[in-house]
Amino acid sequence: MTGPLLRTPLADWHSAHRGRMVDFAGWSMPVQYGSIVEEHHAARRAAALFDVSHMGRLRLDGPGAEALLDRLLTRKVVGMGPGKIRYSLVCNEQGGILDDVLVYHLQEHGGGLYYLLVVNASNREKIVAWIQSQMRPNDDVQLVDQTVSTAMIAVQGPAALRSVEPIVGADVGGLGYYTGLETTICGHAGIASRTGYTGEDGCELIVPATAAVEVWEKILAHGQEAGAAAAGLGARDTLRLEAAMPLYGHELTETIDPIAAGLDFAVNLPGRDFLGRDAIMAAKDRPDRPVRVGLVLHGRRAAREHYPVLCDSKVVGEVTSGTFSPTLEKPIAMAYVPPQCAPEGTELAVDIRGTIEPALVVKLPFYRRPS
């Protein structure tokens, strides 16, 4: 992207509170405020606030919205009840992943129903164009991009829900996982959902852009005693990697299909016809397709994106994401390797700048929060 960086409604707050701002998908975003490790631990042990306003928020209204989404998404949308949220994928006709998304089915206070797609910041314009290109002449659908007019805040961790409950006009703790609703947040009309991208319990709030700073500061104030803290993109990445959640541009691309990515649960094949379905069906039957695996390295050095993965001294794949896990205190990574190299317990290696480091294939996710 050329031109000035886009700024979220919280950008000035981040800069004023020692946020180190970086270019992320054309947005000026905080990568950290102090220590990434401390921000990571805040999410695992207390609560962390993440500005995720850069994520695209696309509203779809009209009688044809359900059918349109059902033929664009890998998850079934027809019959999805109000308040339900599903993780899904948008694929091209070759089965490659255009984006991974959350689809919300929500009810307005007045009773009307609509859908909301939350998409990756880097893919927002692409997905808007894709939806528009797939609309049929008789579709009765209105698509509105609400990204700039709203803000989105993720509150994650054991103390997340009690940090937001005082300002939300609904029982957030009573929401089931992957459900959401329209409610008031600090007296403003908004959306609360029991969702997140860290492996922890928590919620995500969508509010008017003008209310973002007020909401953010009140959550921090209510969570202060529990140890709530603002967190940046650095901690968000280490948290999602420990939870083995794929990141678009790393584990997910237009050349990777959902089956190779290990996202079978996000594909509903029986009785449906959606874009990419035939190619995904064919991918299921390919015995040689690479698969996503988790690796724990034996040493202390982290494996980074594109580092070669070796089996019996031969390069068989490459790392898609890697870090030193603050929770597990060991290097972890995800990679794509041939199926014969993928069974749990397989001994592989990673070439870290010329040094061959042993690695073990482990079951994903690396981290599960205590029940």
LOGUNU-908200 format. One record per residue (C-alpha): residue number from 1; x, y, z. Coordinates in nm, 2 decimals. Example, Ala and Ser with C-alpha at 12.3 -4.5 7.8 and 13.67 -1.06 7.14 Angstrom:
2
<node pos="1" X="1.23" Y="-0.45" Z="0.78"/>
<node pos="2" X="1.37" Y="-0.11" Z="0.71"/>
This chain:
371
<node pos="1" X="0.00" Y="0.00" Z="0.00"/>
<node pos="2" X="0.12" Y="0.35" Z="-0.08"/>
<node pos="3" X="0.03" Y="0.67" Z="0.08"/>
<node pos="4" X="-0.01" Y="0.75" Z="0.45"/>
<node pos="5" X="-0.08" Y="0.47" Z="0.69"/>
<node pos="6" X="-0.44" Y="0.42" Z="0.81"/>
<node pos="7" X="-0.49" Y="0.50" Z="1.18"/>
<node pos="8" X="-0.73" Y="0.33" Z="1.41"/>
<node pos="9" X="-0.94" Y="0.54" Z="1.65"/>
<node pos="10" X="-0.69" Y="0.44" Z="1.93"/>
<node pos="11" X="-0.37" Y="0.53" Z="1.74"/>
<node pos="12" X="-0.31" Y="0.85" Z="1.94"/>
<node pos="13" X="-0.37" Y="0.66" Z="2.27"/>
<node pos="14" X="-0.11" Y="0.40" Z="2.17"/>
<node pos="15" X="0.15" Y="0.67" Z="2.08"/>
<node pos="16" X="0.09" Y="0.86" Z="2.40"/>
<node pos="17" X="0.14" Y="0.54" Z="2.61"/>
<node pos="18" X="0.48" Y="0.43" Z="2.47"/>
<node pos="19" X="0.33" Y="0.21" Z="2.19"/>
<node pos="20" X="0.60" Y="0.13" Z="1.93"/>
<node pos="21" X="0.41" Y="0.19" Z="1.61"/>
<node pos="22" X="0.48" Y="-0.01" Z="1.30"/>
<node pos="23" X="0.32" Y="-0.05" Z="0.95"/>
<node pos="24" X="0.10" Y="-0.36" Z="0.96"/>
<node pos="25" X="-0.11" Y="-0.42" Z="0.65"/>
<node pos="26" X="-0.12" Y="-0.05" Z="0.58"/>
<node pos="27" X="-0.22" Y="0.05" Z="0.93"/>
<node pos="28" X="-0.02" Y="0.22" Z="1.20"/>
<node pos="29" X="-0.03" Y="-0.04" Z="1.48"/>
<node pos="30" X="0.14" Y="-0.09" Z="1.82"/>
<node pos="31" X="0.38" Y="-0.39" Z="1.81"/>
<node pos="32" X="0.45" Y="-0.35" Z="2.19"/>
<node pos="33" X="0.44" Y="-0.10" Z="2.47"/>
<node pos="34" X="0.72" Y="-0.24" Z="2.68"/>
<node pos="35" X="0.80" Y="-0.61" Z="2.70"/>
<node pos="36" X="0.63" Y="-0.85" Z="2.46"/>
<node pos="37" X="0.68" Y="-1.13" Z="2.71"/>
<node pos="38" X="0.51" Y="-0.93" Z="2.99"/>
<node pos="39" X="0.22" Y="-0.84" Z="2.76"/>
<node pos="40" X="0.20" Y="-1.21" Z="2.67"/>
<node pos="41" X="0.19" Y="-1.32" Z="3.03"/>
<node pos="42" X="-0.08" Y="-1.06" Z="3.10"/>
<node pos="43" X="-0.31" Y="-1.24" Z="2.86"/>
<node pos="44" X="-0.23" Y="-1.58" Z="3.00"/>
<node pos="45" X="-0.25" Y="-1.48" Z="3.37"/>
<node pos="46" X="-0.48" Y="-1.17" Z="3.39"/>
<node pos="47" X="-0.62" Y="-0.98" Z="3.09"/>
<node pos="48" X="-0.47" Y="-0.81" Z="2.79"/>
<node pos="49" X="-0.64" Y="-0.55" Z="2.56"/>
<node pos="50" X="-0.57" Y="-0.56" Z="2.19"/>
<node pos="51" X="-0.67" Y="-0.29" Z="1.94"/>
<node pos="52" X="-0.80" Y="-0.50" Z="1.65"/>
<node pos="53" X="-0.97" Y="-0.21" Z="1.47"/>
<node pos="54" X="-0.76" Y="-0.28" Z="1.16"/>
<node pos="55" X="-0.96" Y="-0.60" Z="1.10"/>
<node pos="56" X="-1.22" Y="-0.55" Z="0.83"/>
<node pos="57" X="-1.59" Y="-0.54" Z="0.94"/>
<node pos="58" X="-1.83" Y="-0.60" Z="0.65"/>
<node pos="59" X="-2.20" Y="-0.59" Z="0.71"/>
<node pos="60" X="-2.44" Y="-0.77" Z="0.47"/>
<node pos="61" X="-2.81" Y="-0.70" Z="0.47"/>
<node pos="62" X="-3.10" Y="-0.82" Z="0.26"/>
<node pos="63" X="-3.29" Y="-1.13" Z="0.17"/>
<node pos="64" X="-3.01" Y="-1.27" Z="-0.04"/>
<node pos="65" X="-2.73" Y="-1.23" Z="0.22"/>
<node pos="66" X="-2.77" Y="-1.58" Z="0.36"/>
<node pos="67" X="-2.75" Y="-1.76" Z="0.02"/>
<node pos="68" X="-2.46" Y="-1.54" Z="-0.10"/>
<node pos="69" X="-2.25" Y="-1.62" Z="0.20"/>
<node pos="70" X="-2.34" Y="-1.99" Z="0.19"/>
<node pos="71" X="-2.20" Y="-2.01" Z="-0.16"/>
<node pos="72" X="-1.88" Y="-1.81" Z="-0.07"/>
<node pos="73" X="-1.79" Y="-1.97" Z="0.27"/>
<node pos="74" X="-1.67" Y="-2.32" Z="0.35"/>
<node pos="75" X="-1.89" Y="-2.33" Z="0.66"/>
<node pos="76" X="-2.27" Y="-2.37" Z="0.63"/>
<node pos="77" X="-2.45" Y="-2.04" Z="0.67"/>
<node pos="78" X="-2.81" Y="-2.15" Z="0.58"/>
<node pos="79" X="-2.99" Y="-2.22" Z="0.91"/>
<node pos="80" X="-2.73" Y="-2.04" Z="1.12"/>
<node pos="81" X="-2.93" Y="-1.90" Z="1.42"/>
<node pos="82" X="-2.92" Y="-1.54" Z="1.53"/>
<node pos="83" X="-2.64" Y="-1.48" Z="1.78"/>
<node pos="84" X="-2.42" Y="-1.76" Z="1.63"/>
<node pos="85" X="-2.06" Y="-1.69" Z="1.50"/>
<node pos="86" X="-1.86" Y="-1.93" Z="1.29"/>
<node pos="87" X="-1.50" Y="-1.95" Z="1.19"/>
<node pos="88" X="-1.49" Y="-2.01" Z="0.81"/>
<node pos="89" X="-1.27" Y="-1.97" Z="0.50"/>
<node pos="90" X="-1.32" Y="-1.79" Z="0.17"/>
<node pos="91" X="-1.17" Y="-2.00" Z="-0.11"/>
<node pos="92" X="-1.11" Y="-1.96" Z="-0.48"/>
<node pos="93" X="-1.22" Y="-2.21" Z="-0.74"/>
<node pos="94" X="-0.89" Y="-2.39" Z="-0.70"/>
<node pos="95" X="-0.95" Y="-2.44" Z="-0.33"/>
<node pos="96" X="-0.69" Y="-2.19" Z="-0.23"/>
<node pos="97" X="-0.76" Y="-1.98" Z="0.08"/>
<node pos="98" X="-0.84" Y="-1.62" Z="0.00"/>
<node pos="99" X="-0.90" Y="-1.54" Z="0.37"/>
<node pos="100" X="-1.01" Y="-1.69" Z="0.70"/>
<node pos="101" X="-1.30" Y="-1.50" Z="0.85"/>
<node pos="102" X="-1.56" Y="-1.49" Z="1.13"/>
<node pos="103" X="-1.92" Y="-1.48" Z="1.01"/>
<node pos="104" X="-2.17" Y="-1.34" Z="1.27"/>
<node pos="105" X="-2.55" Y="-1.37" Z="1.24"/>
<node pos="106" X="-2.69" Y="-1.08" Z="1.45"/>
<node pos="107" X="-3.02" Y="-0.93" Z="1.54"/>
<node pos="108" X="-3.08" Y="-0.56" Z="1.56"/>
<node pos="109" X="-3.26" Y="-0.41" Z="1.86"/>
<node pos="110" X="-3.55" Y="-0.35" Z="1.62"/>
<node pos="111" X="-3.57" Y="-0.72" Z="1.53"/>
<node pos="112" X="-3.40" Y="-0.71" Z="1.19"/>
<node pos="113" X="-3.14" Y="-0.97" Z="1.10"/>
<node pos="114" X="-2.80" Y="-0.92" Z="0.93"/>
<node pos="115" X="-2.46" Y="-1.08" Z="0.88"/>
<node pos="116" X="-2.12" Y="-0.94" Z="0.98"/>
<node pos="117" X="-1.79" Y="-1.07" Z="0.83"/>
<node pos="118" X="-1.47" Y="-1.00" Z="1.02"/>
<node pos="119" X="-1.18" Y="-1.03" Z="0.78"/>
<node pos="120" X="-0.81" Y="-0.99" Z="0.79"/>
<node pos="121" X="-0.68" Y="-0.63" Z="0.75"/>
<node pos="122" X="-0.45" Y="-0.73" Z="0.46"/>
<node pos="123" X="-0.74" Y="-0.89" Z="0.27"/>
<node pos="124" X="-1.02" Y="-0.64" Z="0.33"/>
<node pos="125" X="-1.02" Y="-0.48" Z="-0.01"/>
<node pos="126" X="-0.97" Y="-0.82" Z="-0.18"/>
<node pos="127" X="-1.26" Y="-0.97" Z="0.00"/>
<node pos="128" X="-1.49" Y="-0.68" Z="-0.07"/>
<node pos="129" X="-1.41" Y="-0.70" Z="-0.44"/>
<node pos="130" X="-1.45" Y="-1.08" Z="-0.43"/>
<node pos="131" X="-1.80" Y="-1.06" Z="-0.27"/>
<node pos="132" X="-1.90" Y="-0.80" Z="-0.52"/>
<node pos="133" X="-1.77" Y="-1.01" Z="-0.81"/>
<node pos="134" X="-1.97" Y="-1.31" Z="-0.70"/>
<node pos="135" X="-2.31" Y="-1.13" Z="-0.66"/>
<node pos="136" X="-2.57" Y="-1.24" Z="-0.91"/>
<node pos="137" X="-2.80" Y="-1.00" Z="-1.09"/>
<node pos="138" X="-3.10" Y="-1.10" Z="-0.88"/>
<node pos="139" X="-2.92" Y="-1.11" Z="-0.54"/>
<node pos="140" X="-3.08" Y="-0.86" Z="-0.30"/>
<node pos="141" X="-2.78" Y="-0.79" Z="-0.08"/>
<node pos="142" X="-2.64" Y="-0.46" Z="0.06"/>
<node pos="143" X="-2.27" Y="-0.47" Z="0.15"/>
<node pos="144" X="-2.14" Y="-0.19" Z="0.38"/>
<node pos="145" X="-1.78" Y="-0.17" Z="0.49"/>
<node pos="146" X="-1.80" Y="-0.05" Z="0.86"/>
<node pos="147" X="-1.42" Y="-0.08" Z="0.93"/>
<node pos="148" X="-1.35" Y="0.29" Z="0.95"/>
<node pos="149" X="-1.67" Y="0.40" Z="1.13"/>
<node pos="150" X="-1.62" Y="0.15" Z="1.41"/>
<node pos="151" X="-1.34" Y="0.02" Z="1.64"/>
<node pos="152" X="-1.28" Y="-0.33" Z="1.76"/>
<node pos="153" X="-1.12" Y="-0.42" Z="2.09"/>
<node pos="154" X="-1.02" Y="-0.78" Z="2.20"/>
<node pos="155" X="-1.00" Y="-0.84" Z="2.58"/>
<node pos="156" X="-0.84" Y="-1.18" Z="2.65"/>
<node pos="157" X="-0.74" Y="-1.37" Z="2.96"/>
<node pos="158" X="-0.87" Y="-1.52" Z="3.28"/>
<node pos="159" X="-0.98" Y="-1.18" Z="3.41"/>
<node pos="160" X="-1.11" Y="-1.05" Z="3.07"/>
<node pos="161" X="-1.48" Y="-1.10" Z="3.13"/>
<node pos="162" X="-1.49" Y="-0.94" Z="3.47"/>
<node pos="163" X="-1.29" Y="-0.64" Z="3.33"/>
<node pos="164" X="-1.56" Y="-0.57" Z="3.07"/>
<node pos="165" X="-1.88" Y="-0.67" Z="3.25"/>
<node pos="166" X="-1.92" Y="-0.33" Z="3.43"/>
<node pos="167" X="-1.95" Y="-0.15" Z="3.10"/>
<node pos="168" X="-2.15" Y="-0.39" Z="2.89"/>
<node pos="169" X="-2.53" Y="-0.39" Z="2.90"/>
<node pos="170" X="-2.55" Y="-0.77" Z="2.87"/>
<node pos="171" X="-2.42" Y="-1.08" Z="3.05"/>
<node pos="172" X="-2.10" Y="-1.13" Z="2.86"/>
<node pos="173" X="-2.00" Y="-1.42" Z="3.08"/>
<node pos="174" X="-2.33" Y="-1.59" Z="3.00"/>
<node pos="175" X="-2.26" Y="-1.59" Z="2.63"/>
<node pos="176" X="-2.16" Y="-1.93" Z="2.48"/>
<node pos="177" X="-1.83" Y="-1.95" Z="2.29"/>
<node pos="178" X="-1.87" Y="-1.82" Z="1.94"/>
<node pos="179" X="-2.19" Y="-1.63" Z="2.01"/>
<node pos="180" X="-2.25" Y="-1.26" Z="2.01"/>
<node pos="181" X="-2.52" Y="-0.99" Z="2.03"/>
<node pos="182" X="-2.60" Y="-0.63" Z="1.99"/>
<node pos="183" X="-2.58" Y="-0.45" Z="2.33"/>
<node pos="184" X="-2.47" Y="-0.12" Z="2.49"/>
<node pos="185" X="-2.10" Y="-0.07" Z="2.57"/>
<node pos="186" X="-2.04" Y="0.24" Z="2.79"/>
<node pos="187" X="-2.39" Y="0.35" Z="2.69"/>
<node pos="188" X="-2.30" Y="0.33" Z="2.32"/>
<node pos="189" X="-2.46" Y="0.09" Z="2.07"/>
<node pos="190" X="-2.22" Y="-0.20" Z="2.00"/>
<node pos="191" X="-2.16" Y="-0.57" Z="1.96"/>
<node pos="192" X="-2.01" Y="-0.81" Z="2.21"/>
<node pos="193" X="-1.89" Y="-1.16" Z="2.12"/>
<node pos="194" X="-1.72" Y="-1.44" Z="2.30"/>
<node pos="195" X="-1.44" Y="-1.48" Z="2.06"/>
<node pos="196" X="-1.06" Y="-1.43" Z="2.04"/>
<node pos="197" X="-0.73" Y="-1.52" Z="1.89"/>
<node pos="198" X="-0.51" Y="-1.61" Z="2.18"/>
<node pos="199" X="-0.62" Y="-1.94" Z="2.32"/>
<node pos="200" X="-0.77" Y="-1.77" Z="2.62"/>
<node pos="201" X="-1.12" Y="-1.70" Z="2.73"/>
<node pos="202" X="-1.24" Y="-1.35" Z="2.66"/>
<node pos="203" X="-1.44" Y="-1.13" Z="2.43"/>
<node pos="204" X="-1.43" Y="-0.89" Z="2.14"/>
<node pos="205" X="-1.62" Y="-0.56" Z="2.14"/>
<node pos="206" X="-1.72" Y="-0.35" Z="1.84"/>
<node pos="207" X="-1.81" Y="0.01" Z="1.92"/>
<node pos="208" X="-1.85" Y="0.34" Z="1.73"/>
<node pos="209" X="-1.51" Y="0.49" Z="1.64"/>
<node pos="210" X="-1.59" Y="0.80" Z="1.86"/>
<node pos="211" X="-1.63" Y="0.58" Z="2.17"/>
<node pos="212" X="-1.31" Y="0.37" Z="2.13"/>
<node pos="213" X="-1.09" Y="0.56" Z="2.37"/>
<node pos="214" X="-1.36" Y="0.58" Z="2.64"/>
<node pos="215" X="-1.43" Y="0.21" Z="2.62"/>
<node pos="216" X="-1.05" Y="0.11" Z="2.61"/>
<node pos="217" X="-0.97" Y="0.32" Z="2.92"/>
<node pos="218" X="-1.27" Y="0.20" Z="3.12"/>
<node pos="219" X="-1.18" Y="-0.16" Z="3.06"/>
<node pos="220" X="-0.82" Y="-0.09" Z="3.17"/>
<node pos="221" X="-0.95" Y="0.08" Z="3.48"/>
<node pos="222" X="-1.18" Y="-0.20" Z="3.57"/>
<node pos="223" X="-0.91" Y="-0.46" Z="3.51"/>
<node pos="224" X="-0.63" Y="-0.27" Z="3.68"/>
<node pos="225" X="-0.66" Y="-0.47" Z="4.01"/>
<node pos="226" X="-0.64" Y="-0.80" Z="3.83"/>
<node pos="227" X="-0.33" Y="-0.69" Z="3.63"/>
<node pos="228" X="-0.49" Y="-0.60" Z="3.29"/>
<node pos="229" X="-0.26" Y="-0.44" Z="3.04"/>
<node pos="230" X="-0.25" Y="-0.31" Z="2.69"/>
<node pos="231" X="-0.08" Y="-0.54" Z="2.45"/>
<node pos="232" X="0.05" Y="-0.51" Z="2.10"/>
<node pos="233" X="0.09" Y="-0.72" Z="1.78"/>
<node pos="234" X="0.41" Y="-0.89" Z="1.92"/>
<node pos="235" X="0.22" Y="-1.06" Z="2.21"/>
<node pos="236" X="-0.08" Y="-1.13" Z="1.99"/>
<node pos="237" X="0.15" Y="-1.33" Z="1.76"/>
<node pos="238" X="0.32" Y="-1.53" Z="2.03"/>
<node pos="239" X="-0.02" Y="-1.61" Z="2.19"/>
<node pos="240" X="-0.19" Y="-1.72" Z="1.87"/>
<node pos="241" X="0.12" Y="-1.93" Z="1.78"/>
<node pos="242" X="0.11" Y="-2.11" Z="2.12"/>
<node pos="243" X="-0.26" Y="-2.18" Z="2.04"/>
<node pos="244" X="-0.16" Y="-2.30" Z="1.69"/>
<node pos="245" X="-0.40" Y="-2.06" Z="1.53"/>
<node pos="246" X="-0.31" Y="-2.00" Z="1.16"/>
<node pos="247" X="-0.22" Y="-1.66" Z="1.04"/>
<node pos="248" X="-0.30" Y="-1.54" Z="0.69"/>
<node pos="249" X="0.01" Y="-1.50" Z="0.48"/>
<node pos="250" X="0.19" Y="-1.76" Z="0.69"/>
<node pos="251" X="-0.01" Y="-2.08" Z="0.74"/>
<node pos="252" X="-0.28" Y="-1.97" Z="0.50"/>
<node pos="253" X="-0.24" Y="-1.85" Z="0.14"/>
<node pos="254" X="-0.41" Y="-1.88" Z="-0.19"/>
<node pos="255" X="-0.19" Y="-2.18" Z="-0.27"/>
<node pos="256" X="-0.28" Y="-2.37" Z="0.05"/>
<node pos="257" X="-0.61" Y="-2.56" Z="0.08"/>
<node pos="258" X="-0.81" Y="-2.60" Z="0.40"/>
<node pos="259" X="-0.73" Y="-2.97" Z="0.43"/>
<node pos="260" X="-0.35" Y="-2.92" Z="0.41"/>
<node pos="261" X="-0.39" Y="-2.65" Z="0.67"/>
<node pos="262" X="-0.56" Y="-2.89" Z="0.91"/>
<node pos="263" X="-0.89" Y="-2.69" Z="0.90"/>
<node pos="264" X="-1.12" Y="-2.97" Z="0.82"/>
<node pos="265" X="-1.36" Y="-2.86" Z="1.09"/>
<node pos="266" X="-1.41" Y="-2.53" Z="0.91"/>
<node pos="267" X="-1.53" Y="-2.71" Z="0.59"/>
<node pos="268" X="-1.89" Y="-2.84" Z="0.56"/>
<node pos="269" X="-1.90" Y="-3.05" Z="0.24"/>
<node pos="270" X="-2.22" Y="-3.27" Z="0.25"/>
<node pos="271" X="-2.51" Y="-3.13" Z="0.06"/>
<node pos="272" X="-2.35" Y="-2.80" Z="-0.03"/>
<node pos="273" X="-2.21" Y="-2.62" Z="-0.33"/>
<node pos="274" X="-1.97" Y="-2.34" Z="-0.26"/>
<node pos="275" X="-1.67" Y="-2.19" Z="-0.44"/>
<node pos="276" X="-1.37" Y="-2.43" Z="-0.42"/>
<node pos="277" X="-1.58" Y="-2.73" Z="-0.31"/>
<node pos="278" X="-1.47" Y="-2.96" Z="-0.59"/>
<node pos="279" X="-1.10" Y="-2.87" Z="-0.55"/>
<node pos="280" X="-1.12" Y="-2.92" Z="-0.17"/>
<node pos="281" X="-1.28" Y="-3.26" Z="-0.22"/>
<node pos="282" X="-1.00" Y="-3.36" Z="-0.46"/>
<node pos="283" X="-0.74" Y="-3.24" Z="-0.20"/>
<node pos="284" X="-0.88" Y="-3.47" Z="0.06"/>
<node pos="285" X="-0.78" Y="-3.77" Z="-0.16"/>
<node pos="286" X="-0.43" Y="-3.65" Z="-0.24"/>
<node pos="287" X="-0.19" Y="-3.87" Z="-0.04"/>
<node pos="288" X="0.11" Y="-3.65" Z="-0.12"/>
<node pos="289" X="-0.02" Y="-3.31" Z="-0.01"/>
<node pos="290" X="0.19" Y="-3.13" Z="0.26"/>
<node pos="291" X="0.03" Y="-3.09" Z="0.60"/>
<node pos="292" X="0.06" Y="-2.84" Z="0.88"/>
<node pos="293" X="0.25" Y="-2.96" Z="1.18"/>
<node pos="294" X="0.38" Y="-2.83" Z="1.51"/>
<node pos="295" X="0.75" Y="-2.84" Z="1.60"/>
<node pos="296" X="0.93" Y="-2.81" Z="1.93"/>
<node pos="297" X="1.30" Y="-2.74" Z="1.89"/>
<node pos="298" X="1.55" Y="-2.90" Z="2.12"/>
<node pos="299" X="1.77" Y="-2.59" Z="2.16"/>
<node pos="300" X="1.69" Y="-2.23" Z="2.26"/>
<node pos="301" X="1.71" Y="-2.07" Z="1.92"/>
<node pos="302" X="1.38" Y="-1.98" Z="1.75"/>
<node pos="303" X="1.30" Y="-2.10" Z="1.40"/>
<node pos="304" X="1.16" Y="-1.82" Z="1.19"/>
<node pos="305" X="0.94" Y="-1.80" Z="0.87"/>
<node pos="306" X="1.09" Y="-1.97" Z="0.56"/>
<node pos="307" X="1.37" Y="-2.16" Z="0.76"/>
<node pos="308" X="1.41" Y="-2.50" Z="0.59"/>
<node pos="309" X="1.28" Y="-2.81" Z="0.76"/>
<node pos="310" X="1.48" Y="-3.13" Z="0.71"/>
<node pos="311" X="1.41" Y="-3.50" Z="0.74"/>
<node pos="312" X="1.71" Y="-3.73" Z="0.71"/>
<node pos="313" X="1.93" Y="-3.44" Z="0.61"/>
<node pos="314" X="1.70" Y="-3.35" Z="0.31"/>
<node pos="315" X="1.49" Y="-3.04" Z="0.29"/>
<node pos="316" X="1.12" Y="-3.14" Z="0.30"/>
<node pos="317" X="0.94" Y="-2.82" Z="0.39"/>
<node pos="318" X="0.97" Y="-2.48" Z="0.56"/>
<node pos="319" X="0.87" Y="-2.30" Z="0.87"/>
<node pos="320" X="0.56" Y="-2.08" Z="0.84"/>
<node pos="321" X="0.57" Y="-1.92" Z="1.19"/>
<node pos="322" X="0.81" Y="-1.96" Z="1.48"/>
<node pos="323" X="0.89" Y="-1.80" Z="1.81"/>
<node pos="324" X="1.03" Y="-1.87" Z="2.16"/>
<node pos="325" X="0.73" Y="-1.96" Z="2.36"/>
<node pos="326" X="0.70" Y="-1.74" Z="2.68"/>
<node pos="327" X="0.46" Y="-1.99" Z="2.83"/>
<node pos="328" X="0.64" Y="-2.31" Z="2.75"/>
<node pos="329" X="0.99" Y="-2.15" Z="2.77"/>
<node pos="330" X="1.11" Y="-2.34" Z="2.45"/>
<node pos="331" X="1.11" Y="-2.26" Z="2.08"/>
<node pos="332" X="0.80" Y="-2.36" Z="1.89"/>
<node pos="333" X="0.71" Y="-2.34" Z="1.52"/>
<node pos="334" X="0.46" Y="-2.45" Z="1.26"/>
<node pos="335" X="0.56" Y="-2.58" Z="0.92"/>
<node pos="336" X="0.43" Y="-2.77" Z="0.62"/>
<node pos="337" X="0.59" Y="-3.11" Z="0.55"/>
<node pos="338" X="0.50" Y="-3.42" Z="0.35"/>
<node pos="339" X="0.26" Y="-3.66" Z="0.53"/>
<node pos="340" X="0.52" Y="-3.92" Z="0.59"/>
<node pos="341" X="0.71" Y="-3.66" Z="0.80"/>
<node pos="342" X="0.40" Y="-3.55" Z="0.99"/>
<node pos="343" X="0.32" Y="-3.82" Z="1.26"/>
<node pos="344" X="0.35" Y="-3.70" Z="1.62"/>
<node pos="345" X="0.69" Y="-3.79" Z="1.76"/>
<node pos="346" X="0.88" Y="-3.77" Z="1.42"/>
<node pos="347" X="1.23" Y="-3.64" Z="1.46"/>
<node pos="348" X="1.30" Y="-3.36" Z="1.21"/>
<node pos="349" X="1.54" Y="-3.06" Z="1.21"/>
<node pos="350" X="1.54" Y="-2.69" Z="1.12"/>
<node pos="351" X="1.82" Y="-2.51" Z="0.94"/>
<node pos="352" X="1.87" Y="-2.20" Z="1.15"/>
<node pos="353" X="2.11" Y="-1.98" Z="0.95"/>
<node pos="354" X="2.34" Y="-2.27" Z="0.88"/>
<node pos="355" X="2.30" Y="-2.45" Z="1.21"/>
<node pos="356" X="2.09" Y="-2.77" Z="1.21"/>
<node pos="357" X="1.87" Y="-2.78" Z="1.52"/>
<node pos="358" X="1.68" Y="-3.10" Z="1.61"/>
<node pos="359" X="1.30" Y="-3.06" Z="1.63"/>
<node pos="360" X="1.02" Y="-3.29" Z="1.73"/>
<node pos="361" X="0.67" Y="-3.31" Z="1.57"/>
<node pos="362" X="0.42" Y="-3.26" Z="1.84"/>
<node pos="363" X="0.04" Y="-3.25" Z="1.87"/>
<node pos="364" X="-0.13" Y="-2.91" Z="1.81"/>
<node pos="365" X="-0.20" Y="-2.68" Z="1.99"/>
<node pos="366" X="0.12" Y="-2.63" Z="2.18"/>
<node pos="367" X="-0.09" Y="-2.46" Z="2.47"/>
<node pos="368" X="-0.44" Y="-2.53" Z="2.61"/>
<node pos="369" X="-0.57" Y="-2.30" Z="2.88"/>
<node pos="370" X="-0.66" Y="-2.47" Z="3.20"/>
<node pos="371" X="-1.02" Y="-2.58" Z="3.22"/>
